[in-house]
């Protein structure tokens, strides 16, 4: 995210940087509820509704105001993460997620999505190096295989929006690939 933000700054793009779940004080509180490891199992529908509650607040308080001012929104995760994690990983019906997406977002969708894809074992190795694992990161490998599959299916379904980067490469090559994508985004935006 910092690398992309730096590119946008260097290109004089007016933007905000945010994340999901989170982005506002209330949405950050919901994020904490979602990520905190707990002994009580979290009902799939409760998890899904909390994601969309945070998203509704985030859209209302941060994303829509920024877009109305002509700013770009650089967001670390958005609704596709819900399709991948709750839909793919948890098995929640995709139609249920799509209905909530339409209700909360209306026609608001990302223009571009950069998917950093890597084998599950490598992703978990990197997560373990960051420190204590959150509730999602503590899931089993089969959960992450389903999440990864769901993301790759989304990338196939929406090729005009998705750009997939092989995140198993060395950092320098990943940054080169991201630079190419961000340059493409800026060029396409300038043509509009």
N, C-alpha and C positions, 0 to 999 in steps of 0.2 A: 504494500500500500504506500509506504513512504517513497519507494522508487517511482511509482506512478505519479504520486503527488508532486514529486520533484520535476518530473517531465512536464506535467501540466503547468507548473509555475514557470518553468523555462520557456514554455510556449505562450505565456501570457493568457492562459485560460482562467477565467473567473470560476472558481469551484469551491465546494465545501467537501470535507472528508468526514465520513460517519461510518457507523457499523450497525449490524443487526445480529441478534436482538440487541437493542440499545439505542443510543443516539439522543435520548432525552433523559432527564432525571428519572421519570417514571419508568420508561423503557429499560433503563439501566437496572432499576430495582427488579423488574421482571426478569432481566437477564440473569441476575444473581440467583433468583429462585430457580431458573431453568438449569443453570450450570452447576449449582452446588450439589456435591454428592450427598446422598441421603439414604437412610435405611428404608424409608417408606418408598414403595414403588410408585412411580408417577403414572397415572392413567394416560393412555395415548391421547384421548380427547382433551384432557386437561393440558397436556404439553402443547398440543396443536393450538388450542384456544389462547394459551399464554403467548405463543409465538405471534399470533395475529393481533392480540391485544397490544403487545409491544410495537408491532408494525403499524397499527392504526395510529397510535400516538406519535410515532416517528414520522409517518407520512404527514400528519396534520401539523406538527410543530416544526419539522425540519425540512423534509423533502419538498413538499408543495411550496412553501415560502421561497426556498432557494430556486426552484424551477421558475416560479413566477417572476423572479428577479433576473432571469436569464442565465443563472449559474448552472454549471455542470454539478452533478452529484456523484461523488466517488464513494461507493458504499461497499464495505467489506461484508458480503453476503446480502441476500434479499430473498424473495419468495422462492426462487429455485432451490435454495437450501432447504426450505420446508418440504418441497416436493421430494428432494433427495433423502433427507433425514427422517421426516415423519412418514412420507409416502414410501420411499424405497426401503429405508432402514426399519421402520416400525410396522410397515404394512397398512398404514391408513389409506383408505380409498382415495385415489388421485382425484376423483370427481368431488369428493368432500373438500379437499384442499382447493380445487379450482373454484368451487362455490364461495368459499371464504375469501379467496383471492379477488374474485369479482366484487364481492360485497365490500371488502375493505379498500381495495385499490381502484375500483372502477376500471377505466381503460389504461391506467398508469402501468407501464412496463419498462424495463431497462432497454436502452438502445443497444448496449454492448454488454457482454458477459465474458470475462476472462476466467477460464477454468484451469487452475493449476492442478494437473493430474500426475499422480505418482502411485507406484505400487503401495498397497496397504502397509506392508512391513516397513517400508521406508518412511511413510507418513507417521507411523507409530513410533519409530525410532526418533524421529525429529520431535514429536510431541513429548516423549519421555525426557529428552534433553532440555526442554523448556522448564521442567519442574513438575509440580503436582498436577495430576490429570483431573480435568473436570468430569462431570457426570457423563457427558457424551463420550469423552476420550477413554473412559473406563469400559466401554462396550467391547464385545467380543469381535473377532476378526470377521465373522460372517455378517455382522451388522454393517461393518464398513465396506465389505464387498458389495452388499446391496445398495449402500449409499453411492459408492463409486459407479456402479452400473446405472443407477438412476440418473446421475449427473451426465454420464456419457450418452444415455438415451436422450436426455434433454438437448445436449449438444448436437446430436444427429437430427432431432426434430426441428431445431431452430438454427440451422447453419448460418443464416444471415446475421444472427445476433451473437452467436457463440464463437469464441476463438479458444482452442485448446492448446495449452502449453505443456510440454513434457517437463514436469517439475523434478524428475529424477536426474536431470542433467546438472552439471556444475552451475552454481549461482550465476556466474558471468554469462553463460549461454542462456539461462532463463531470462536474465535481464535484457539480453539482446533480443530475444523473442518478444518479450513484453514491449520493448521499445518500438519494434516493428508494428505491433498491434496498436499501440497508442498513437503512433504517427498516422496509421491508417484511420483511426477514429477522428483525429484532428482534421485530416484531409477530407474525409467524408462530411464532417460537420461544416467545414468551410464552403463546401459545394451547395449546402442547403440554402 
